[in-house]
Amino acid sequence: MPKKILIVDDEPNIVISLEFLMKKEGFEIAIANDGDDALAKVDSFNPDLVLLDVMMPRKSGFEVCEALRADPARSGLKIVMLTAKGRDTEVAKGLAIGADAYMTKPFSTKELLAMVKAMLGLA
């Protein structure tokens, strides 16, 4: 059974490229375009990993991450935060609230894919 990845981003170009990349590797993909949609999709899609943008409408990636980490049923869910904000304080905040990893845009798709595979035990 393929691993499931939820891509959460409000920038269509990023969503398209991430979806293409992950599907090519055999992952099952779902898309959410804002924080509220992301939380609903986690419940319906039950992903193994979330690629989570920080700056989005309605709920930020930080708020989504906190909500997911507050749910004991989601303790095994892997969260990779993706953001244009690469300052140390932003990275520290993302990791402090429960993100498993943090990548700054623009990122290397090769590095992201290697990270995703390692986090899902496929490396």
N, C-alpha and C positions, 0 to 999 in steps of 0.2 A: 504494500500500500504506500503510495507516495506521501512524502511529508507535505504538510500544508503551511503556506506562508500568506499572511495578510499584509498587503502593501497599503500603508496609510500616508497619503500625500495629496496636497491640493494643487500641485503643479502637473498638468497633463503630460508634459514631455518626460518628466521623471518617472511617472507611473508607467507610461508606455515602455520606456527602456528597461525598467526593473521587471515589469511583467514579462517582456520578451526574454530577458536574461534568465529569469527563474524558471519559466516554462520550458526553455531550451534544455535546462538541466533536469527536467522531469518533475518539478515540484507542482503541486496543485495550488492555484492562486485565487485569492479574492482581493477586491479593491475597496477601499474606503477613502472618501475625499475630505472628511473632517472628523473631529474628535468624537462627536456623538455617534456618527455612522460607524466609526471604528469600534466603539464599545458594543454596539448592536451586532456588528459582524463577528466579533469575537464569540459572542453567545451562539450565533447561528452556524458559523463556519468551523469553530473550534480549532484554530490554527496551532501549529507547533511553535511557530516563530512569527513575530510581528516586526516589520520594517516600519518604523514610526518617525514621521517628520515632526519637528518641534513646533514650528510656527504654522498654525492652521486656524481656520475659522471655527467658531463655537467653543471648542475645547482645545487647548494646546496639547502637544505631545507629552509635556510634563504632567498635565492633569490626567490624561489617558493612562500614562504609566502608573501614576499613583493609584488610580481607581483599580487597575488590573492587579497591582501588588497588594491591594487591600482585600482582594478576594482569595481566600485560602484554596479554592478550587482551581485557581490559575497559577499556583505556585511553581509548576513546571514549565510554564510558558516562557520562552526566550524573547527578549525585547532588545532590538538594535535601534538606537535613536540615530536619525539622520538629520543633520542641520547645517545651515550656512553659518551658524554661530559657533565658531571654534574656540572661543576664549576659554581659558582654563576654568573659570567660574561656571560657565555653562556645562562643560564636560563634567565637572565635579558634581553639579546639581543633578544632572541626568543619572549619573552612577549612584549618587546618594539616595535618590528616590526609587531605585530598583532596576534601572536599565542594566542589561548584561554587557552591553558594549555601546560604543558611541563612534560614529563616523562623520567627518566633516565634509560637506559638499564644497566643491566637486570632489567626488571620491573615485577611486579606481574600481571599476566593476570586477576586475580580477581579484582584488583584495577583499571586496565585499563578499563575493561568491565563496572565497576560501574561508572567510569568517563564518558565513552562514553554514557551510558544510561542517566545519569544525564544531560549531555550537549544536548542530543536530546529530553529531556523532557519525558523520559520513565522510570525514576526511581520511 
